[in-house]
Amino acid sequence: MNEVTQVVPVSDAIFMTENIWIMISAMLVFVMGLGFACVEAGLVRAKCAANVAFKNIAVPAIGITMYALLGFGLMYPGTFNGILGFAGFGIGDWANPANFTSAYNGHFTLFADWLFQAMFAATAATIVSGAVAERVKLNSFLVFTVVYVALVYPIVGSWTWGGGWLSTIGKAGFHDLAGSTLVHSVGGWAALAGVMILGPRIGKYVNGKVHAIPAHNIPLATVGVFMLWFGWWGFNAGSALSGDPKATSWILVTTNLAAVAGIITATLTSWIVSKKPDATMALNGCLAGLVAITAGADVVTPLSSWIIGAIAGVLVVGAVFMFDRLHLDDPVGALSVHLVNGVWGTIAVGIFDMTGDYSVLTQLIGVLAYAVPCFGAASLIFFVIKKTMGLRVTERQELRGLDQSEHGQESYSGFQIFSNM
């Protein structure tokens, strides 16, 4: 999703069409917020569903605000040293009439550009929400979101999408079309830090054994996955940053083939391992395929995209069991979906690239370049919050449920909620 570096003005008709496509894509990515809210609320226990829903409405509000204030200028600083630059506060030179014509970048206006990018900023922080669900203090999580979205996400994003140092390595630079690494792994590394510092939910691991804590509303989670899948059409195809018929249609085909492949292989894998088909594994298989194809949807063939998604479906099931064995409690499978398959999808670009421009080595450098600072920064932020304002709710609050203890309300008022621990 690199910014267009050479402005080639186009006809008014083409400009209007492409600007409309970018705005529609921004709306589709915005709808992903509803998807995340439904998935996360459905996969946690009923006594924490309202808390998760609240976080999923608060995160985009924070993310979009911080991106307007600070993030856009950090992520797209113009000419800079490749590591850190700043174009200034706000959205940019909004008073310049040229920013609302094809003279801006040949395809869409300054505001359409900002709107599309802002939706990505909000998505990165949402990934963390589900992983730390059911035991993180609300105010502490919101403070983390402000700092991570305002500073970490846009700075590391500038290294690739803003024309920074990663965009120039290798033959054609590190490639990540729509954010397998820049969005999903950036959120995934932060989620891992949060899970490690918070610790597991009470009752999840007892005497070395894993105790399942079932999702309370799988139909709601299913609705969420379909909404995310729908939004991903704008997430990936919009990242072509134009309405080019070949580029957008190609990306939509590869994106959807990876999604269905992930569903099939995750279902088969969980069926073999658990002797029964697990609905939540099928749902996460779909998301895993989507995350994995996000980096290379524009540079792999349809067959390769299906293979990438199929491997992602197997990986997501294996990762869920792996994290449980490591006693890393992730109620919604965010680490398995976004972190593991964000890494896999990024490396897959070097394996399946049909252009010959990208190598596995270049992609690995990119993966590591994001892993170290994102995990380190998130760990530092969570640690400071833990030592100052506290990070985790009390045992009594956790057992009661965050809906009551943090909000004084219930997700299903008037119904008797039965849940383990």
C-alpha positions in Angstrom: 0.0 0.0 0.0 2.8 2.4 -0.8 1.8 5.9 -1.6 2.0 6.9 -5.3 5.3 8.5 -5.8 4.8 9.9 -9.3 1.7 12.0 -9.9 0.2 11.4 -13.3 -3.0 13.5 -13.7 -5.8 11.6 -15.3 -9.1 12.5 -16.9 -11.9 13.8 -14.6 -14.0 10.7 -15.3 -11.2 8.3 -14.3 -10.3 10.5 -11.3 -13.9 10.5 -10.0 -14.2 6.7 -10.5 -11.0 5.9 -8.7 -11.7 8.3 -5.9 -15.1 6.7 -5.4 -13.5 3.3 -5.3 -11.0 4.4 -2.6 -13.9 5.8 -0.5 -15.9 2.6 -0.9 -12.9 0.6 0.1 -12.5 2.8 3.2 -16.1 2.1 4.1 -15.6 -1.7 3.7 -12.6 -1.5 6.0 -14.7 0.4 8.5 -17.2 -2.4 8.4 -14.5 -4.7 9.6 -14.8 -3.0 13.0 -18.3 -4.5 13.3 -16.8 -7.9 12.3 -14.2 -7.7 15.0 -16.8 -6.7 17.6 -19.1 -9.7 16.7 -16.2 -12.2 16.5 -14.7 -11.2 19.8 -18.0 -10.8 21.7 -19.1 -14.2 20.4 -15.9 -16.0 21.4 -15.7 -14.7 25.0 -18.0 -15.6 27.8 -21.4 -13.9 28.1 -20.3 -12.0 31.3 -17.6 -10.2 29.3 -19.4 -9.6 26.0 -20.5 -6.0 26.7 -16.9 -5.1 27.7 -15.5 -6.5 24.4 -18.2 -4.6 22.5 -17.3 -1.4 24.3 -13.6 -1.8 23.4 -14.4 -2.4 19.8 -16.3 0.9 19.6 -13.7 2.8 21.6 -10.7 1.6 19.6 -11.7 3.0 16.2 -12.7 6.3 17.9 -9.2 6.5 19.4 -7.4 5.2 16.3 -9.1 7.6 13.9 -8.6 10.6 16.2 -4.9 9.8 16.8 -4.3 9.2 13.1 -5.8 12.6 12.3 -3.8 14.4 15.0 -0.4 12.7 14.6 -0.3 9.3 12.8 -0.7 10.4 9.2 2.2 12.9 9.5 4.4 10.2 11.0 3.5 7.5 8.6 3.8 9.5 5.4 6.4 12.1 6.3 7.6 12.7 2.7 11.4 13.1 2.4 13.0 11.7 5.5 15.9 9.6 6.8 14.0 6.3 6.2 13.5 5.6 9.9 11.7 8.6 11.5 10.1 11.6 9.9 7.2 13.9 10.5 5.2 15.9 8.0 3.3 17.8 10.7 0.2 17.6 12.8 -3.2 17.1 11.2 -4.4 15.6 7.9 -2.1 17.7 5.7 -2.5 20.8 3.6 -6.3 20.6 3.4 -6.6 24.2 2.2 -4.7 23.5 -1.0 -7.2 23.1 -3.8 -4.7 20.8 -5.7 -5.2 18.2 -2.9 -8.8 17.7 -4.1 -7.9 17.1 -7.8 -5.9 14.4 -9.6 -2.9 16.7 -9.1 -2.6 15.2 -5.6 -1.6 11.7 -6.8 -3.5 11.1 -9.9 -6.1 8.8 -8.4 -7.8 10.2 -5.3 -8.0 13.3 -3.1 -6.0 13.9 0.1 -9.1 13.3 2.3 -10.0 10.0 0.5 -6.4 8.9 1.0 -6.4 9.8 4.7 -9.8 8.2 5.3 -8.6 4.9 3.8 -5.3 4.9 5.8 -7.1 5.8 9.0 -9.2 2.7 8.9 -6.1 0.6 8.9 -4.8 2.3 11.9 -7.9 1.5 13.8 -7.8 -2.1 12.7 -4.3 -2.7 14.1 -5.3 -1.9 17.7 -8.5 -3.9 17.5 -6.4 -7.1 17.1 -5.0 -6.7 20.6 -8.5 -6.3 22.2 -9.5 -10.0 21.8 -6.3 -11.5 22.9 -6.4 -9.7 26.3 -10.1 -10.1 26.8 -11.8 -11.0 30.1 -9.0 -9.8 32.4 -7.5 -6.5 31.3 -8.6 -3.2 33.0 -10.6 -1.1 30.5 -8.8 2.2 31.3 -5.4 0.6 31.0 -6.3 -1.0 27.6 -7.5 2.4 26.3 -4.3 4.1 27.4 -2.3 1.4 25.6 -4.3 1.9 22.5 -3.7 5.6 22.4 0.1 5.2 22.7 0.4 2.3 20.3 -1.7 3.7 17.6 -0.4 7.3 17.9 3.3 6.4 17.8 4.3 2.7 17.2 2.0 1.9 14.3 2.6 4.9 12.1 6.4 5.0 12.7 7.0 1.4 11.7 4.4 1.8 8.9 6.5 4.6 7.4 9.4 2.2 7.0 7.5 0.5 4.1 4.4 2.3 3.1 5.9 5.8 3.7 8.9 5.2 1.5 11.3 4.3 4.4 14.3 2.0 4.5 12.4 -1.3 4.1 10.9 -0.1 0.8 14.4 0.1 -0.7 16.0 -3.2 0.4 16.5 -6.1 -2.0 15.5 -5.9 -5.7 12.2 -4.2 -5.2 11.9 -3.6 -1.5 10.0 -5.4 1.2 6.5 -6.2 -0.1 3.3 -6.1 2.0 0.3 -5.1 -0.1 -2.2 -4.5 2.6 -0.7 -5.4 5.9 0.0 -9.1 6.7 2.9 -7.6 8.7 2.2 -3.9 8.8 -1.3 -4.3 10.3 -1.8 -7.9 11.4 1.6 -8.7 12.8 2.0 -5.3 14.2 -1.2 -5.9 16.1 -0.2 -9.5 16.8 3.2 -8.7 18.4 1.4 -6.3 20.7 -1.2 -8.9 21.5 1.6 -11.4 22.4 3.2 -8.9 24.7 -0.1 -8.2 26.4 -0.9 -11.9 26.9 2.5 -12.6 28.4 2.4 -9.7 30.8 -1.3 -10.2 31.8 -1.2 -13.9 32.3 -4.0 -16.4 31.7 -7.6 -16.2 32.8 -8.4 -17.8 36.2 -9.2 -21.4 35.7 -7.7 -21.7 32.2 -4.6 -23.7 33.2 -4.8 -25.7 36.4 -2.1 -28.1 37.5 -0.5 -28.0 34.1 -3.7 -29.0 32.3 -5.6 -26.9 29.8 -9.3 -26.3 30.6 -11.4 -25.2 27.7 -13.5 -22.0 28.3 -16.1 -22.2 25.5 -17.3 -19.4 23.4 -20.8 -18.2 24.5 -22.3 -17.3 21.0 -20.8 -19.0 18.0 -23.6 -17.7 15.6 -22.6 -14.1 16.6 -18.9 -15.0 15.9 -20.0 -16.4 12.5 -21.7 -13.2 11.6 -18.5 -11.4 12.5 -16.4 -13.5 10.3 -18.7 -12.9 7.3 -18.5 -9.2 8.0 -14.7 -9.3 8.2 -14.5 -11.4 5.0 -16.7 -8.8 3.2 -14.6 -5.9 4.6 -11.5 -7.6 3.4 -12.5 -6.9 -0.2 -11.8 -3.3 0.4 -8.9 -4.0 2.7 -6.9 -5.8 0.0 -8.3 -4.6 -3.3 -8.4 -1.0 -2.1 -4.7 -1.3 -1.4 -4.1 -1.3 -5.1 -4.6 2.5 -4.5 -6.4 2.8 -7.8 -9.5 1.4 -9.6 -7.4 -0.4 -12.2 -9.6 -3.3 -13.5 -6.9 -5.9 -13.7 -5.3 -5.2 -10.3 -8.5 -4.9 -8.3 -10.2 -8.0 -9.8 -7.0 -10.0 -9.5 -6.7 -9.1 -5.8 -10.3 -10.0 -5.1 -9.9 -13.4 -6.7 -6.7 -14.3 -4.8 -8.1 -12.9 -1.5 -11.3 -15.0 -1.7 -9.5 -18.2 -2.8 -7.2 -18.0 0.2 -10.2 -17.5 2.5 -12.1 -20.6 1.3 -8.9 -22.7 1.4 -8.3 -21.7 5.0 -11.8 -22.8 5.9 -11.4 -26.2 4.3 -8.0 -27.1 5.7 -8.7 -25.7 9.2 -12.0 -27.8 9.3 -10.2 -30.9 8.1 -7.3 -30.4 10.5 -9.5 -29.9 13.6 -11.7 -32.8 12.5 -8.7 -35.1 12.4 -7.2 -33.9 15.6 -10.4 -33.5 17.7 -12.5 -36.2 16.0 -15.2 -33.6 15.4 -15.4 -30.5 13.2 -14.9 -27.4 15.4 -16.9 -24.4 14.2 -14.6 -21.9 15.8 -11.6 -23.5 14.0 -13.4 -23.1 10.7 -14.1 -19.5 11.5 -10.5 -18.8 12.4 -9.4 -20.8 9.3 -11.2 -18.3 7.1 -9.6 -15.3 8.9 -6.2 -17.0 8.8 -6.4 -17.4 5.0 -7.4 -13.8 4.7 -4.5 -12.6 6.9 -2.0 -14.8 5.0 -2.9 -13.6 1.5 -3.0 -9.9 2.5 0.7 -9.4 1.9 0.9 -10.9 -1.6 -2.6 -10.8 -3.1 -1.3 -8.7 -6.0 1.8 -10.8 -6.9 0.7 -14.4 -6.6 -1.4 -16.6 -8.9 -4.9 -17.8 -8.0 -3.5 -21.4 -7.5 -0.7 -20.0 -5.2 -3.3 -18.0 -3.2 -5.3 -21.2 -2.6 -2.1 -22.9 -1.4 -1.2 -20.0 0.9 -4.7 -20.0 2.4 -4.6 -23.8 2.8 -1.4 -23.7 4.7 -2.7 -20.9 6.8 -5.7 -23.1 7.8 -3.4 -25.8 9.1 -1.2 -23.3 10.8 -4.0 -21.6 12.7 -5.2 -24.9 14.2 -1.7 -26.0 15.2 -1.0 -22.5 16.6 -4.1 -22.6 18.9 -2.8 -25.9 20.5 0.8 -24.5 20.6 -0.2 -21.4 22.5 -2.3 -23.4 24.9 0.7 -25.7 25.6 2.8 -22.6 26.3 0.0 -21.4 28.7 -0.5 -18.2 26.6 -4.2 -17.6 27.0 -5.8 -16.0 24.0 -9.6 -16.2 24.2 -10.3 -15.5 20.5 -7.3 -16.9 18.8 -5.9 -13.6 17.7 -2.3 -14.7 18.0 -2.9 -17.8 15.9 -4.8 -15.8 13.2 -3.0 -12.5 13.0 0.5 -13.1 14.3 1.3 -16.6 13.1 -0.4 -16.1 9.7 0.7 -12.6 9.3 4.3 -13.9 9.4 3.4 -16.8 7.2 1.7 -14.7 4.6 4.6 -12.2 4.5 7.2 -15.0 3.9 4.9 -16.6 1.3 5.4 -13.6 -0.9 9.0 -14.6 -1.4 8.0 -18.2 -2.1 5.1 -17.7 -4.5 5.9 -14.3 -6.1 5.1 -14.5 -9.8 7.0 -11.3 -10.7 10.5 -12.4 -9.6 11.0 -9.1 -7.6 10.7 -10.4 -4.1 12.8 -13.0 -2.2 12.3 -15.0 1.0 15.3 -13.3 2.5 13.9 -9.8 1.9 10.6 -10.8 3.4 12.3 -12.4 6.4 14.2 -9.2 7.1 10.9 -7.3 7.0 9.3 -9.8 9.4 12.1 -9.3 11.9 12.3 -5.6 11.4 8.7 -5.4 12.7 8.8 -8.1 15.3 11.6 -6.6 17.4 10.4 -3.0 17.8 6.7 -3.8 17.9 7.0 -6.5 20.6 9.5 -4.4 22.5 7.5 -1.3 22.4 4.2 -3.0 23.4 6.0 -4.8 26.2 7.4 -1.5 27.5 4.0 0.2 27.3 2.2 -2.6 29.0 4.9 -2.9 31.7 4.7 0.9 32.5 0.9 0.7 32.7 1.1 -2.3 35.0 3.5 -0.5 37.3 1.6 2.7 37.4 -2.2 2.3 37.0 -2.4 -1.4 37.0 -3.1 -3.7 34.1 -5.4 -6.5 35.3 -8.7 -6.5 37.1 -9.0 -8.1 40.6 -9.8 -11.8 41.0 -13.2 -10.9 42.3 -13.9 -8.6 39.3 -12.7 -11.2 36.8 -14.9 -14.0 38.3 -17.9 -11.6 38.4 -17.3 -10.7 34.8 -16.1 -7.5 33.2 -19.6 -6.4 32.1 -20.7 -6.0 35.7 -17.4 -5.0 37.3 -16.2 -2.5 34.6 -19.5 -1.2 33.2 -22.3 -2.1 35.7 -24.4 -3.7 33.0 -25.2 -7.0 31.4 -25.0 -8.2 27.8 -28.2 -10.2 28.3 -30.2 -8.4 31.0 -33.0 -10.5 32.3 -31.4 -13.9 31.5 -29.6 -16.2 33.9 -26.0 -16.5 32.6 -24.3 -19.8 33.4 -20.6 -19.8 32.7 -17.6 -21.7 34.1 -15.4 -19.6 36.3 
